[in-house]
Amino acid sequence: MQINVNGIDTRYVLSNEGGGPWLTFIHQLGGDLSIWDQLAGYFRDDFTVLRYDVRGHGQTAISDRQFSVADLSQDLRTLLDALGVQKTHIVGMSMGGMIAQQFALDNPTRIETLTLADTHAASPADGRAVWEQRAAKARDEGVAALAQATLERWLTADFRGAHPEVVEQIREVFESTSSEGYAQACFALRDFDARSRLKEIALPTLAVAGRHDAGTPPAATQEIANAIRDAQFELLDAAHLAPIEQSQRFTALLESFLQKWV
């Protein structure tokens, strides 16, 4: 389904077989809502599951200006308002985790629980140039030029060898991402920094990291958990897309976590 969100034509999908509490999933840079297909199918019997394409990704329109993570947080709020959602559980992976952190700071009363996977609260100083390089390459050569290196960061070699069909689906989505949308998101992530405010988050929080994640080291996600009071931290045997690579383990962790607060 499509809806206008802050002037951006936005795609979203609802799965609500059980008509339960709202559960919102936010995807990674260079992804779209399809990354959550398996999890949405699992949780739809007990939750009203919302997935959407972040601006400049999937079937959501490109912004006509450079945006920030705060803008992406506002997009989520506008979408929830349009759907009549008062409160939701939120799961964000990578870029989605940064949007989720910002949303928790901007709209704490709209969240039931917060799950953050393979994400950080700010780019390290030496990481800012990396975002700029990726944005430039996407604009100059197209996102397909970044695909192979990205997949090697996102998924371990063992997983890529054992599940080529999953890898190809992720590759197809990545390569179809708008180069401009990807580039604008790179600059938004470059400038994101929530470190000084994390202690303000007073929500039940689950933080999950992949042991083999070289791009966002587990310590970066654990730093978030350490800053949020009583947050739960879990380490999975995976690379950057831990909820996908270790889907059964992540699903079990998320289900157990959510059951405490439903």
For each residue, the residues with C-beta under 8 A, 3 or more apart:
1: 11 12 13 14
2: 9 10 11 12 59
3: 9 10 12 79 82
4: 7 8 9 10
5: 8 9 10 55 75 78 79 82
6: 71 74 75 78
7: 4
8: 4 5 55 60 61 63 75
9: 2 3 4 5 60 61
10: 2 3 4 5 52 53 55 60 61 75 79
11: 1 2 33 52 53 58 59 60
12: 1 2 3 33 50 51 52 53 79 83
13: 1 33 40 50 51 52
14: 1 48 49 50 83
15: 40 41 43 44 48 49 51
16: 19 20 44 47 48 49
17: 44 45
18: 44 45 46 47 48
19: 16 48
20: 16 46 47 48 262
21: 47 48 87 88 89 112 262
22: 47 48 50 85 87 88 89 112
23: 43 47 48 49 50 88 89 91 258
24: 49 50 51 52 76 80 88 89 90 91
25: 33 36 39 40 49 50 51 91 92 96
26: 52 54 76 90 91 92 93 95 96 97 99 100
27: 31 32 33 35 36 51 53 54 57 58 93 95 96
28: 31 35 93 94 95 96 118 240 241
29: 94 95 182 185 186 189
30: 57 143 146 150 173 174 177 182
31: 27 28 34 35 57 58 170 173 174 177
32: 27 35 53 57 58 59 173 177
33: 11 12 13 25 27 36 51 52 53 58
34: 31 37 58 169 173
35: 27 28 31 32 93 170 173 241 244
36: 25 27 33 39 40 51
37: 34 40 41
38: 41 42 244 247 251
39: 25 36 42 43 91 243 247 250 251 254
40: 13 15 25 36 37 43 44 49 51
41: 15 37 38 44
42: 38 39 251
43: 15 23 39 40 46 47 49 254 255
44: 15 16 17 18 40 41 47 48 49
45: 17 18
46: 18 20 43 262
47: 16 18 20 21 22 23 43 44 89 258
48: 14 15 16 18 19 20 21 22 23 44
49: 14 15 16 23 24 25 40 43 44
50: 12 13 14 22 23 24 25 79 83 85 88
51: 12 13 15 24 25 27 33 36 40
52: 10 11 12 13 24 26 33 60 76 79
53: 10 11 12 27 32 33 57 58 59 60
54: 26 27 57 58 60 72 75 95 96 99 185
55: 5 8 10 60 61 62 63 67 71 72 75 181
56: 60 61 62 63 177 178 180 181 182 184 185
57: 27 30 31 32 53 54 60 177 178 181 182 185
58: 11 27 31 32 33 34 53 54 173 177
59: 2 11 32 53
60: 8 9 10 11 52 53 54 55 56 57
61: 8 9 10 55 56
62: 55 56 178 180 181 184
63: 8 55 56 66 67 71 181 184
64:
65:
66: 63 184 187 188
67: 55 63 71 72 184 188
68: 71 72 188 191 192
69: 72 73 98 99 102 188 189 191 192
70: 73 74 102 106
71: 6 55 63 67 68 74 75 188
72: 54 55 67 68 69 75 76 99 102 188
73: 69 70 76 77 99 102 103 106 107
74: 6 70 71 77 78 106
75: 5 6 8 10 54 55 71 72 78 79
76: 24 26 52 72 73 79 80 99 103
77: 73 74 80 81 103 106 107 110
78: 5 6 74 75 81 82
79: 3 5 10 12 50 52 75 76 82 83
80: 24 76 77 83 85 88 110
81: 77 78 84 85
82: 3 5 78 79
83: 12 14 50 79 80
84: 81
85: 22 50 80 81 88 110
86: 110
87: 21 22 109 110 111 112
88: 21 22 23 24 50 80 85 110 111 112
89: 21 22 23 24 47 111 112 113 115 258 261
90: 24 26 100 103 104 111 113 114 115
91: 23 24 25 26 39 96 100 115 117 243 254
92: 25 26 95 96 97 98 99 100 101 115 116 117 119
93: 26 27 28 35 96 97 117 118 119 241 242 243
94: 28 29 97 98 117 118 119 216 240 241
95: 26 27 28 29 54 92 98 99 119 185 189
96: 25 26 27 28 54 91 92 93 99 100 117 119
97: 26 92 93 94 100 101 116 117 118 119 120 221
98: 69 92 94 95 101 102 119 120 121 189 192 194
99: 26 54 69 72 73 76 92 95 96 102 103
100: 26 90 91 92 96 97 103 104 114 115 116 119
101: 92 97 98 104 105 114 116 119 121 194 198 201 224
102: 69 70 72 73 98 99 105 106 192 194
103: 73 76 77 90 99 100 106 107 110 111
104: 90 100 101 107 108 111 114 201 203
105: 101 102 108 194 197 200 201
106: 70 73 74 77 102 103
107: 73 77 103 104 110 111
108: 104 105 111 200 201 202 203
109: 87
110: 77 80 85 86 87 88 103 107
111: 87 88 89 90 103 104 107 108 114 203
112: 21 22 87 88 89 203 204 261
113: 89 90 203 204 205 206 257 258 261
114: 90 100 101 104 111 201 203 204 205 206
115: 89 90 91 92 100 205 206 207 208 254 257
116: 92 97 100 101 119 205 206 207 208 221 224
117: 91 92 93 94 96 97 207 208 209 221 242 243 250
118: 28 93 94 97 208 209 210 213 216 221 240 241 242 243
119: 92 93 94 95 96 97 98 100 101 116 216 220 221 224
120: 97 98 123 216 220 221 223 224
121: 98 101 193 194 195 198 220 223 224 227
122: 192 193 194 195
123: 120 127 128 130 131 189 190 192 193
124: 127 128
125: 128
126: 129 130
127: 123 124 130 131 190
128: 123 124 125 131 132 190
129: 126 132 133
130: 123 126 127 133 134
131: 123 127 128 134 135 186 187 189 190
132: 128 129 135 136 186 187 190
133: 129 130 136 137
134: 130 131 137 138 146 182 183 186
135: 131 132 138 139 182 183 184 186 187
136: 132 133 139 140 183
137: 133 134 140 141 145 146
138: 134 135 141 142 143 145 146 179 180 182 183 186
139: 135 136 179 180 183
140: 136 137
141: 137 138 144 145
142: 138 145 179
143: 30 138 146 147 174 175 177 178 179 182
144: 141 147 175
145: 137 138 141 142
146: 30 134 137 138 143 149 150 174
147: 143 144 150 151 171 174 175
148: 151 152
149: 146 152 153
150: 30 146 147 153 154 174
151: 147 148 154 155 160 167 170 171 174
152: 148 149 155 157 160
153: 149 150 213 214 215 239 240
154: 150 151 170 215 239 240 241
155: 151 152 159 160 167 170 238 239 240 241 244 245
156: 159 160 212 238 239 245
157: 152 160 161
158: 161 162
159: 155 156 162 163 166 167 238 239 245
160: 151 152 155 156 157 163 164 167
161: 157 158 164
162: 158 159
163: 159 160 166 167
164: 160 161 167 168
165: 168 169
166: 159 163 169 170 244
167: 151 155 159 160 163 164 170 171
168: 164 165 171 172
169: 34 165 166 172 173
170: 31 35 151 154 155 166 167 173 174 241 244
171: 147 151 167 168 174 175
172: 168 169 175 176
173: 30 31 32 34 35 58 169 170 176 177
174: 30 31 143 146 147 150 151 170 171 177
175: 143 144 147 171 172
176: 172 173
177: 30 31 32 56 57 58 143 173 174 181 182
178: 56 57 62 143 181 182
179: 138 139 142 143 182 183
180: 56 62 138 139 183 184
181: 55 56 57 62 63 177 178 184 185
182: 29 30 56 57 134 135 138 143 177 178 179 185 186
183: 134 135 136 138 139 179 180 186 187
184: 56 62 63 66 67 135 180 181 187 188
185: 29 54 56 57 95 181 182 188 189
186: 29 131 132 134 135 138 182 183 189 190
187: 66 131 132 135 183 184 190 191
188: 66 67 68 69 71 72 184 185 191 192
189: 29 69 95 98 123 131 185 186 192
190: 123 127 128 131 132 186 187
191: 68 69 187 188
192: 68 69 98 102 122 123 188 189
193: 121 122 123 196
194: 98 101 102 105 121 122 197 198
195: 121 122 198 223 227
196: 193
197: 105 194 200 201
198: 101 121 194 195 201 224 227 228
199: 227 228 229
200: 105 108 197
201: 101 104 105 108 114 197 198 205 227 228
202: 108 228 229
203: 104 108 111 112 113 114 228
204: 112 113 114 230 257 260 261
205: 113 114 115 116 201 225 228 230 231 232
206: 113 114 115 116 231 232 234 253 254 257
207: 115 116 117 221 222 224 225 228 231 232 233 234
208: 115 116 117 118 221 233 234 235 236 242 243 250 253
209: 117 118 213 216 217 218 220 221 222 233 234 235 236 242
210: 118 213 218 235 236 237 238 239 240 241 242 245 246
211: 218 235 236 237 238
212: 156 237 238 239
213: 118 153 209 210 216 217 218 238 239 240 242
214: 153 217 239 240
215: 153 154 240
216: 94 118 119 120 209 213 220 221 240
217: 209 213 214 220
218: 209 210 211 213 221 222 235
219: 222 223
220: 119 120 121 209 216 217 223 224
221: 97 116 117 118 119 120 207 208 209 216 218 224 225 233
222: 207 209 218 219 225 226 233
223: 120 121 195 219 220 226 227
224: 101 116 119 120 121 198 207 220 221 227 228 231
225: 205 207 221 222 228 231 232 233
226: 222 223 231 233
227: 121 195 198 199 201 223 224 231
228: 198 199 201 202 203 205 207 224 225 231
229: 199 202
230: 204 205
231: 205 206 207 224 225 226 227 228
232: 205 206 207 225 257
233: 207 208 209 221 222 225 226
234: 206 207 208 209 253
235: 208 209 210 211 218
236: 208 209 210 211 242 245 246 249 250
237: 210 211 212 246
238: 155 156 159 210 211 212 213 241 242 245 246
239: 153 154 155 156 159 210 212 213 214 242 245
240: 28 94 118 153 154 155 210 213 214 215 216
241: 28 35 93 94 118 154 155 170 210 238 244 245
242: 93 117 118 208 209 210 213 236 238 239 245 246 250
243: 39 91 93 117 118 208 246 247 250
244: 35 38 155 166 170 241 247
245: 155 156 159 210 236 238 239 241 242
246: 210 236 237 238 242 243 249 250
247: 38 39 243 244 250 251
248: 251 252
249: 236 246 252 253
250: 39 117 208 236 242 243 246 247 253 254
251: 38 39 42 247 248 254 255
252: 248 249 255 256
253: 206 208 234 249 250 256 257
254: 39 43 91 115 206 250 251 257 258
255: 43 251 252 258 259
256: 252 253 259 260
257: 113 115 204 206 232 253 254 260 261
258: 23 47 89 113 254 255 261 262
259: 255 256 262
260: 204 256 257
261: 89 112 113 204 257 258
262: 20 21 46 258 259
